[in-house]
Every structure is written in C-alpha cells, then in structure tokens.
Amino acid sequence: MVGVAAPARARLSDLAAHLAALIRHDGPMRLDRFMGLANAHYYATRDPLGASGDFTTAPEISQLFGEMIGLCLVDHWERSGVPGRIDLVELGPGRGTLMADILRAARIRPAFARAARVTLVETSPALRARQAETLKAHDIAWRDSFAGIGGDAPLYLVANEFFDALPIRQFVGAEGRWRERYVALSDEGFAFTLQPSAPPRPLSAPQADTLWELNEPTAAIAAAIGARLAATGGLALVIDYGHARSAPGDTLQAVRRHAFTDPLDAIGEADLTAHVDFEALAAAAGVAAYGPVTQGTFLTALGIEARAATLGRARPDQAEVLAAAVARLTGPDQMGSLFKAMALTGPGGPVPAGFGS
C-alpha cells in the first residue's frame, strides 16, 4: 500500500497527500468518491494505452475491431431510412483509434460520413491531444460529458471500455444490515473500512459477507442515452467487460503496467475499474436492449473472420498477424468471453447487426 509519506514521484505523493488530508479532515471517504478522484487524476495526466502504458484496448489490437463497429453502425443507419443528419458520438475515445477505424469503414457509404456530426466525450487533455492528431483529417467536436451533447438528430453512439472506469459504491451485508465500503487511513497508508449506510435502491437481504456493487454514474448516463434514443432514434453500442445479469460480488480491480495491483496501491498511477452490470445498465436506459452477447459472438456475427481473410489475401505478409488479432478479440480464452456487447435502440428501430436475425 502507498503510505502518505512514502517516497514516490511527485504527482503520486501529491495526490495521496491530498486524499489523506481530506480523510483526516472529513473522516473516511466513500469508495466512489475515492475512485472518482483517483481516476480523474490518472486519466488527466497520461496516455495509459499501449505497451508503454498500463493496458491495451481492442481498437489498439487491430483495425478489424473498429471496422466491424463501423459497418454495424452503417448497416443500422441504412435500415433506419438513411437519415440525412446524425450525431456520431464516442464515450471515452482513447487515442481516437476506434473512431478513425469507424470512419474509414463507413466510407463504404459516403452519405453516412456526410451525415455524421462527430463528437468525442473526453475530459483528459492528454488524450484529447492524441485524438486530435489521430483524427486531424476529420471535423471533430469535444465535450466533457454526454449531457453536453444536444440536438434532435438520431444518435449513433459507441462506448468501448468506458463504463468500467466509472466509480462504484460497494455494500456489504453484516449482522443483518448493510454497511458501505469507505476508504480510511491506516498505519501503512490507505485501508478499506465499513460504515452503516442504506443502499439507494432495494437489494437482496443483507446476508453475511454478501457484497453488491452499484454504479450511479453508469445509471445516470445510460438514462440520458436512453432518453435521447427514445426522442430521436438511433443506436448505442456498449462493449465492455462485465456480467450479463445483476449479481453480488467484488469486481473492483486496479491495473498498472499490464498487471493487476492492489486498488489502494499507487493511487492515481493505476487504472481503477469494476465489471459492468449490463442488466442494470439496460434497465436504466429504459429502451429496447439487445444482448449482451459475448464480444466473440458479436464480432463473428459481423463478419470479422471474413474481413481478416480478405485483408490477408491482399497482404499475405500480414495474414498471421490478422489471424492472431481475430483470435485475441474473439477467442473464449482471450477477450471473446469476458467482454460483452449490448445494443440500445430507439422505438421501432431495426434489430442491430450482430444481435440476432
């Protein structure tokens, strides 16, 4: 664990000292606030992607991922009557790689690109700079939150590994009542503690050692997306790791330098995440939901294997690289099973490609 006075790089010790000072002044800090402050610092101060970062996302593995997403969006747009104006939005766009691949794949239907007003929801200055460079050939707008995106055009939204980084609350059953997990100070630095607290919504009976996670920011954003889809139509694709049905369990984790670490260690230097509860997300959205299906099922249904074969014939020297990328993205022992895909649509919209006949 990180001690407040432990020697470390300046920004780590500054953040740890700041959080420790808040806890000393106000008492133990609720987990979601602690996680939110740590992740805000983390994403604001670095590009966390790639071999030199902390983790790698699907768009960085292969262009195939973004191309499949792009074709799914174009297909839905066509079957929705080819609207002449749409809002094409990505939440948490990383380096801009996914949006670049979406727009390249969308060139199969030039009218889609002409119709699209592209907005990236990003708060990190470091990542905005990377996105601007990656997408310099396109007209892009940035917003700090989805709430900042207005308009009456159909919404076409993608959120890949976005919701997992939003701060969670954790409730633990003990002695016939619920207690909420907080972060306190200990002799060694930071430590978890439990405080009496009533959950914001009904949970199952508080049996001993049962832990439920609630993600209030996810519910709020999903509700806003659902309201927009209900009003204007369109499609939202959510791809993330998580569970299809709501269930108890502790999924809080921290990743640093491509390895798991203690969530209370290296504060602000590791990516804090939790598994997405897709059932709760769909309920909060309140619109038609398809899936979740596994990422492997979704990409295979969209034709990723055929696309890889086509590219391999054109570039035989890349055939093995492409095959390895498909295996990593779709294999059940890789990203294919842990990661899920869900689609949300407006009223009367067609069934999105990849989610059934």
N, C-alpha and C positions, 0 to 999 in steps of 0.2 A: 504494500500500500504506500501511497505517497504521503509522507509526513509534511506538515506545513513548513517546517524549517529545513527540509531535506534539500541538499544542493541539486539543482536542475537548471535547464535552460530558462531564461528569464520569463518567457511568456507562460511556461508551465507553473513556475513558482508564483508568479503574479496572480494567475487565475486561482490556484489553490489557496493562496493567502486571502484573496478576495472572498472566496466561498467560505473559508474558515471564519473570516471576520463577520460575515453575515450570520453564520450559525451561532457564533458567540453572542452576537447582539440579539438575535431573534429566536434562538433555540433551534432544534433540529429542523432541517429543511425537507419539505415533501419531495419525494423521488422525482416527480415530473418536473418540478422547478429546477432541481439539481441537474437532471438530464438535459433539460432545455438550455440552461446556461452553458453547460459543458459542450454540447453540440454546436451551439451558436458560435462559440469561440473556435471550435475545431474547424468548422467549415469556412469561417471568415478568414482564417489565417493560412490556408494551404489548398493545393490541389491534391486530394487524397488518392487519386486513381493511378493505376499502372504499377509496374514493377518497383518503381522507386517510392510508391505511396503505401497505402495500407490495405487496399482491396482493389479488385478488378470487377467491373460490371459487364453484363452481356454485350452491350454495344461495343465495348473495347476489345472483346474477344474476336468478333467477326462482323463484317458488314452485313452478313446474312441476316442477323437478328433485326437490324433496323429496316432492311429491305422487306422482310416479312410483315413487320408492323406497318410500313408504308403501304404495301399492297392491300392489307386488311382495311386500312382507312379509305383508300381509294375505292375499293370494292363497295364498301358501305355507302360512301358518297354517291356513287353511280346508282346503286339500288334505292337510294333515297330521293332520286329525281334530279340529280346534278344541280344542287343549289349554287347560285352564282356568287355567293359570299359565305365564307365560313370562318370561324375562329379556330385556328390550329394552335393548340396550347400544349406545352410540356411542363410538368411539375418536376423540379429537381433535375435539370438537364445536364448535369455533369460537365463534360468538356464540349458539349454540343454535338458529339459524335452521332447520337441517335437521331437527332433532328436532321442532321446533314444526310444521313442514310435514308431517312423517310422522304426527304425532298428529292433525293436522287431517284429513288424508286418511283416516286409519284410522277416523274417525267413521262411515264408511260401514258398518262392522261394530262397533257399540258393545261387543260382547263382547270384541273384541280389546283395546280400551283398558282394559277392566276386568281382563283377564288380565295385562296388561303391568306388570311391575315395572321402572321406567326407571332406568338407571344411566349416568352420563356419566363417562368416563375422561379426566380433565383435571388437570394439575398447575399451570397458571397461575392465580394469584389474580385477575389482571385479567380473564381470560376467564371464570373461574367466576362472577365478579360479573355479567358480561354475560349469561351463560347463566341465572343465577337470575332476572334481570329478564325475559328473553325467555320463560322457562317458568314464570313465577310462578303460573300457573293450574294447574300440574301438580305432582304429588308426585314429586320428583326426588332421587336419591342420587348422590353423587360418590365416585369412587375415584381414587387416584393411578396405578393400573396395572390391567391386566386380571387379573393374578394375585390382586388383592384381591376379585374377584367370585366368590363361591361359590354353591352351590345345585344342585339336581337338576332344575330346570325346563328345558324346551327353551330354547336360546339363539337369539335373533334379534339379530344384530349388524350394524352398519354402520360402515365405516371409509372416509370420503371425504377424500382428501388427508391421510392420516395417516402411512402407511408411508414416503412420500418424504422426510420430515423426520428419520427415524431415522439415526443415524450409521453411516457405511460405512468399510470398510477397502479400500485400493487396493493391488494387487500389480502390479508392472511387471517384465516379462521383460527381462533384461540379462545379456549374457555367459553365456548358458546356465543361468542360475539366476534365482530370484525375488528381488526386492527390494521392500520395503514402503514406501509413501509416509508420511513423517513431516513435521511442521512444525518448522522451526528458526528461529533469529534470523538476520537479515542486517543490513547497514548501513542498509537502508531500512525495516526492520520485521520482518515475518514472510516466510518463504520455504519452499517445499517442498524436501525432501531425501529421498534413498532410503537405506534401511538393509537389510542382509541379513536375511531373515525367511522362514520356511517358512509357506505358506498353511495354514489349519486344515483344509482339505479338498483333495483332489486337483484340480488344474486341468490344462488342456492344457499341452503342452510350452512352456517359457518362451522363446518366440521374441522377438527384439529388438523393443522398443517395444510389445509387447502388454500391455495393461492390463486387469485383471479387478477388478471390484468385488464385495465380499462384505458382506452386511448381517446381522450376527449377531443384533442385536435383533429384526429382522423375522423371522428364522427361529425365534427363541425364542417370540415372541408368536404366530406362526402355528401352532407346535406346540401351544401351550396352547389356542388356539381349536379346533384340530382334535381335541384330546383331549376337550374339553368337548362338541363336536358328536357325537363318537363315543359318548360316555356318555349324552347327554340328547336328541340330535336337535336339529333347528333349521336355521337358515340364517345364513350370514355373507356379506355383500356388501362387496367391496373395490372402490372406484373410485379410480383414481389415474393419473398419467401414468407411462409406462414401456414396457417391451418384453415381448412375449408369450413369447419364448424367451431362455434364457440366452445371452449373447454378450459378447465383450470390448468395451471402450470406456469412455472417461472421460465420465461424466454429471454430475459434481459441478458445481453452479451456485449462485449467490447472487442473490437478488432484493431490491432496495431501491427504494422509491418507483416500483413498477411497471416497473422496468428492470433488466436484468442488470448485475451488477457483479463485480469480482474477489472470489473467495471469501475472500481474505486481506485484503481492504479492509473497513473499517467493521465490525470484529469485534463481534458482539453487536448490531449495528444492521441487519443484513440476514438474510434467511431463507436458510439453507443447506439444500439439498436434493439428492437424486440420484434418478434414474429407478428405479422399482420393477421388480425382476426377478420377473415373475409366475410363471414356470416354477419358480423356486427357492422362491417363497412356497407354491405348491401342493404341492411335494414335502415341504416342512417340515410342512405341515398334516396330510398323510397321510390325508385323507378324500376323498370324491368332490368333484371340482372341475369346474366348468363355465366355459368361456371360457379365457382372456379374449376378449371381443369388444370392439369399439370402443364408446366411450360413445354415439356417434351411433346405432349399430346397436341397442344396449341400450335407449335411451330411445325410439327409434322403435318397436321391437317392443312396448314397454309402452303405447304409445298417446299419446305426448306431443303429436303433431300434432293428434289428435282432441280432446284436452283443451284445447289452446290455441284451437282453433276454437270449442269450446263456451263458453269464457270470453269469447272475442271477440264472440260473438253477444250474450252477456249484457251486455258492456261494450264497445260499439263504439268508444268513445274510447280503449280500451286495445289494440285489435286489432293495430295496428302495433308496439306495444311487445312484445306477446306473440310476434308473428312474428319480431321481431328476436332475442328471447331464445331461441326454438327454433333459429334459425339459428346463434346463438353456441354453444349447447350441443351441437348435433348436426352442424354443418357440418364437412366434412373439412378446411377451411382455418381452422377455429376450434378448438373443443375436441373436436370429434367424433372425430378420428382419434388424436391424441396420447394422449388419456385412454382408459383401458381399464376394463372391468368384469369382475370374476370373482366366481363364487358358490361357496361351500363348503357342503356339506350333511352331515348325519348319515346313518347307514346306512339304506338303504331309503327315504329321503326323495324326494319328487317332484322332477322337473326344475323348477328355478325359472323363473318367467316372465321372458321376455327372453333366454333362452339356448337357444332351440330349441323344437320341437314336443314 
